[in-house]
Amino acid sequence: MRGMLQRAPRGQSSVELALSLIVFVTVVMFGIHFAEVGYLSLKVHEAAVSPLWDSTALRVHRMREQRGAIGDFSTFPAIAPAVMANANARYVDFDGRSSTPGSRTQVTQVFTRLNELRVRCDREDKIEFDVPRSQKPALLAPRQGDWPQAPPGQDVGDSEDSVLDGVYENMGGITCAAEAHIEGLPSLPTTFLEGRTGFFEEKHSVRLDMRVCAAGQAVGGRCQGRYGILLGDFGFADREVSGQCPLRPEQPNEPCAENRAFYEAALNVFDKNGRAAGHSASDFAEYFVGYSPIDENGFFMSYRGEEDDYIEQSTPPGESQDELDRPRNTGGVEHKPTALRRQSNVCFLGIRGC
């Protein structure tokens, strides 16, 4: 009876294993292939973005000791060609971690190959910002029942004027793009148990052969997408704009010899703002005190660095200590004008007959 219950083996497990392996191996192969495509595409993206960050380390703006043309942007047009050449040289082997490129010009994986990398960088004026623009400040004349307005004949400038014209300009930025050729290798079968009588109804694979772009997809075989960055710096790190500039109240509008470029830049902005727009403060001081200590339309600028003991540990309190404190604060001449004071009870706020 026991022998009659035994059945001959039919190999069911082997059949299931064979069928499962057909599907499993196919899924694994395409999983590896798609992962390689994604990984290699990131290399193209990296090659396009790297020169943009490199461009932020290059000189954009330099200041000159010329009152009429302080801002010097002559180095800007060379930025895009410089970073493009550097990126093409560094990423020719698809590895930008070393400044010395390797000998290979392609990356070959199990089922995918990437080659023919090209990086393009150009100046782009569409990437822009606008400097602050406004009219010059004006001495407003009151009008009965209306808002004040500038007196006739006073120059208030144009609304498109900027106090930064000639000092700092909008130069735009640069854009970079990268593309490469990617292809599937013969190691990935294009046919496998397919067709009407096959196990798979759909075609196994199509040999990959296309352009891969750093941004977007290729249109007509050419990559159109680009990455951009806005450039601009004031460049105060140069030696010619970091020198000492002591305050000299007795000599307004006199450039300091050690920091002429920075002085001229600040003076340019001060001039285009209309300076003090009049002498009302001086007139007020002279009327009530009898003396105006400075010319309010004069230009004074001071810059003292740490190397000149500008940061004080303690400041002597009180007006009586100004003579001791002033040389350390400003580096100026030890001189303080004596005010010609008048009796404060002669008049009250300028009302005559008080």
C-alpha positions in Angstrom: 0.0 0.0 0.0 2.8 2.3 0.9 4.5 1.8 -2.4 1.3 2.6 -4.3 1.2 6.1 -2.7 4.6 7.2 -4.0 4.7 9.2 -7.2 7.5 9.7 -9.7 9.3 13.1 -9.5 8.1 15.5 -12.1 10.7 18.4 -11.7 8.1 21.1 -10.8 10.7 23.1 -8.7 13.2 23.1 -11.5 10.6 24.5 -13.9 9.6 27.2 -11.5 13.3 28.1 -10.9 14.0 28.3 -14.6 11.0 30.5 -15.3 11.8 32.7 -12.4 15.4 33.1 -13.4 14.4 34.2 -16.9 12.4 37.1 -15.4 14.8 37.8 -12.6 17.9 38.0 -14.7 16.2 40.3 -17.2 15.1 42.7 -14.4 18.5 42.7 -12.9 20.2 43.5 -16.2 17.9 46.4 -17.0 18.2 47.6 -13.4 21.9 47.8 -13.8 21.6 49.5 -17.2 19.2 52.2 -15.9 21.3 52.8 -12.9 24.4 53.3 -15.1 22.5 55.8 -17.3 21.4 57.8 -14.2 24.9 57.8 -12.7 26.7 58.8 -16.0 24.1 61.5 -16.6 25.1 63.1 -13.3 28.6 63.4 -14.5 27.4 65.6 -17.4 25.4 67.7 -14.9 28.5 68.0 -12.7 30.6 69.2 -15.6 28.2 72.0 -16.4 27.8 73.3 -12.9 31.4 73.1 -11.8 32.6 76.1 -14.0 29.7 78.2 -12.7 31.1 77.9 -9.1 34.6 78.4 -10.4 33.5 81.7 -12.0 32.6 83.2 -8.6 36.3 83.1 -7.6 37.4 85.2 -10.5 37.8 89.0 -10.6 34.8 90.8 -11.8 35.3 94.4 -10.6 38.3 96.5 -9.9 38.4 100.0 -8.6 40.7 102.6 -10.1 41.9 106.0 -9.0 39.9 107.8 -11.6 37.1 110.0 -10.6 35.2 109.8 -13.9 35.7 106.1 -14.4 36.2 104.3 -11.1 34.7 100.9 -11.9 36.9 98.7 -14.1 35.1 95.7 -15.5 37.6 94.9 -18.2 38.3 91.4 -16.8 34.7 90.3 -17.0 34.5 89.1 -20.7 37.4 86.7 -20.1 35.6 84.8 -17.3 33.3 82.5 -19.4 36.2 81.4 -21.8 38.5 80.8 -18.8 36.1 78.6 -16.8 34.9 76.7 -20.0 38.5 75.8 -20.9 39.2 74.7 -17.4 36.1 72.5 -17.2 36.7 70.8 -20.5 40.3 70.0 -19.4 39.3 68.7 -16.0 36.3 66.7 -17.1 37.7 65.1 -20.2 38.0 61.9 -18.2 34.6 62.6 -16.5 36.3 63.0 -13.1 36.8 66.6 -11.9 38.2 65.7 -8.5 41.8 66.1 -9.8 43.2 69.1 -11.6 45.3 66.7 -13.7 43.0 64.8 -16.1 43.5 61.1 -16.7 44.2 59.5 -20.0 40.8 58.1 -20.6 38.2 60.0 -22.6 35.2 57.7 -21.9 33.6 55.9 -19.0 32.6 52.3 -19.7 30.3 50.4 -17.3 28.7 46.9 -17.6 26.1 47.8 -20.1 26.6 51.5 -20.8 29.3 53.8 -22.2 29.7 57.7 -22.0 32.0 59.7 -24.1 32.5 62.9 -26.2 31.9 65.3 -23.3 31.7 69.0 -24.2 31.2 72.0 -21.9 30.0 75.4 -23.2 30.0 78.6 -21.2 28.9 82.1 -22.5 28.3 85.5 -21.1 24.6 86.1 -20.6 23.1 89.6 -20.2 19.6 88.2 -19.5 20.8 87.2 -16.0 20.8 90.7 -14.4 19.9 92.9 -11.5 19.4 96.6 -11.4 21.3 99.1 -9.4 19.3 101.5 -7.2 17.9 104.3 -9.3 16.2 107.5 -8.3 16.3 111.2 -8.7 18.7 113.5 -6.9 17.5 114.8 -3.5 16.1 118.3 -3.7 15.4 121.2 -1.4 11.7 121.3 -1.5 9.7 124.6 -1.5 6.4 124.5 0.4 3.3 125.4 -1.5 0.0 126.4 0.0 -2.4 123.5 0.1 -0.1 121.2 -1.9 2.8 118.9 -1.5 6.3 120.6 -1.7 8.1 120.4 -4.9 11.5 121.3 -6.2 12.0 125.0 -6.9 12.1 126.0 -10.6 15.5 125.5 -12.2 16.8 123.0 -9.7 18.5 119.9 -11.2 16.8 116.8 -9.7 18.2 114.5 -12.3 16.4 111.7 -14.2 14.5 108.8 -12.6 16.9 106.4 -14.4 20.0 107.9 -12.9 21.9 105.9 -10.3 24.3 107.2 -7.7 26.4 104.0 -8.5 26.9 104.9 -12.2 30.6 104.8 -12.9 31.3 102.9 -9.7 29.3 99.7 -10.0 27.5 98.5 -13.1 25.3 95.5 -13.9 27.4 93.2 -15.9 25.1 90.2 -16.0 26.4 86.7 -15.6 27.4 83.6 -17.4 25.6 80.4 -18.4 27.1 76.9 -18.9 25.8 73.8 -20.6 27.3 70.3 -21.1 26.5 67.3 -23.3 27.9 63.9 -24.0 27.2 60.8 -26.1 25.8 57.8 -24.2 25.3 54.4 -25.7 24.3 50.9 -24.7 27.0 48.1 -25.1 26.6 44.8 -26.8 26.8 43.1 -23.4 23.1 44.0 -23.0 21.2 41.6 -25.3 18.7 43.2 -27.7 16.7 40.0 -28.1 15.8 37.2 -25.7 12.9 34.7 -25.9 10.5 37.1 -27.6 8.1 37.0 -30.4 4.8 35.0 -30.8 6.3 31.8 -29.7 8.6 33.4 -27.2 8.3 33.8 -23.4 8.2 37.7 -23.7 5.7 39.4 -25.9 7.6 42.7 -26.0 11.0 43.3 -27.6 13.8 42.8 -25.1 15.7 46.1 -25.6 16.7 48.8 -28.1 20.3 49.8 -28.3 20.8 53.1 -26.5 22.5 55.8 -28.7 21.7 59.4 -27.8 22.9 62.8 -26.5 22.7 63.3 -22.8 22.3 66.9 -21.6 23.2 68.5 -18.3 19.8 70.2 -18.2 16.7 69.0 -20.1 16.6 66.9 -23.2 18.3 67.2 -26.5 16.2 68.9 -29.3 17.3 68.1 -32.8 20.4 66.4 -31.4 21.5 69.5 -29.5 21.1 70.3 -25.8 19.3 73.6 -25.3 19.1 73.7 -21.5 21.6 75.8 -19.5 22.5 76.8 -16.0 23.3 80.4 -15.1 24.8 82.4 -12.3 24.9 86.2 -11.6 28.3 87.6 -11.1 29.5 90.7 -9.4 31.9 91.8 -6.6 33.2 95.1 -5.3 36.7 93.8 -4.8 37.7 95.7 -1.7 40.4 93.2 -0.9 43.0 94.8 -3.3 45.9 96.6 -1.7 44.9 99.9 -3.5 41.5 100.0 -1.7 42.5 98.8 1.7 45.0 101.5 2.8 44.6 103.8 5.7 42.5 107.0 5.3 42.6 109.3 8.4 39.8 111.8 8.9 40.9 115.3 8.2 38.1 117.8 9.0 40.3 120.7 8.2 40.8 119.5 4.7 37.5 118.5 3.1 37.5 117.1 -0.4 41.2 116.2 -0.2 41.8 112.5 -1.3 43.9 110.4 1.1 47.0 109.2 -0.6 46.9 105.6 0.7 43.3 104.8 -0.3 42.6 106.9 -3.4 40.4 104.5 -5.3 38.0 103.8 -2.4 37.9 107.5 -1.6 37.0 108.4 -5.2 34.2 105.8 -5.2 32.6 107.1 -2.1 33.0 110.7 -3.3 31.3 109.8 -6.6 28.2 108.5 -4.7 28.2 111.6 -2.5 28.4 113.9 -5.4 25.5 112.2 -7.3 23.4 112.4 -4.2 23.7 116.2 -4.3 26.0 116.3 -1.3 24.2 118.1 1.5 21.7 119.6 -0.9 22.3 123.1 0.5 23.7 124.9 3.5 20.6 125.0 5.8 22.5 123.2 8.7 25.4 125.6 8.5 23.0 128.6 8.3 21.2 127.3 11.4 24.5 126.8 13.3 25.8 130.2 12.4 22.6 132.0 13.4 22.3 130.4 16.8 25.9 129.6 17.7 27.7 132.0 15.5 29.9 129.4 14.0 29.7 126.3 11.8 32.5 123.9 12.7 32.5 122.2 9.2 31.3 122.7 5.7 28.3 120.4 5.5 28.8 120.1 1.7 32.4 119.0 2.2 33.3 115.4 1.8 35.1 113.6 4.6 36.0 109.9 4.7 37.9 107.9 7.2 39.1 104.3 7.2 41.4 103.0 9.9 42.3 99.3 10.1 43.1 97.2 13.1 46.8 97.5 12.3 46.4 101.2 13.1 45.0 100.7 16.6 41.5 101.8 15.5 39.7 99.5 18.0 40.1 101.1 21.4 40.0 99.2 24.7 38.4 102.3 26.4 37.2 105.7 25.3 37.8 108.6 27.6 34.4 110.0 28.7 33.3 113.6 28.5 33.9 116.5 26.1 36.9 117.5 28.0 38.7 114.4 26.9 38.0 114.8 23.2 41.6 116.2 22.7 43.0 113.0 24.1 40.6 110.7 22.2 40.6 112.3 18.8 44.1 111.2 17.5 43.3 107.6 18.2 39.9 107.8 16.6 40.7 109.6 13.5 44.4 109.9 13.1 43.8 113.6 12.4 45.5 116.8 13.5 45.2 117.6 17.2 43.1 120.6 16.6 39.6 121.5 17.7 38.0 124.8 16.5 36.8 127.2 19.1 33.1 127.9 18.7 32.0 131.6 18.7 29.0 131.2 20.9 26.3 133.8 21.4 23.9 134.1 24.3 21.1 131.6 23.9 18.5 133.9 25.5 18.7 136.6 22.8 16.2 134.8 20.7 14.0 131.7 20.8 14.1 129.4 17.7 14.8 132.3 15.4 11.7 134.3 16.3 12.6 138.0 16.1 11.6 140.3 18.8 11.6 137.6 21.5 
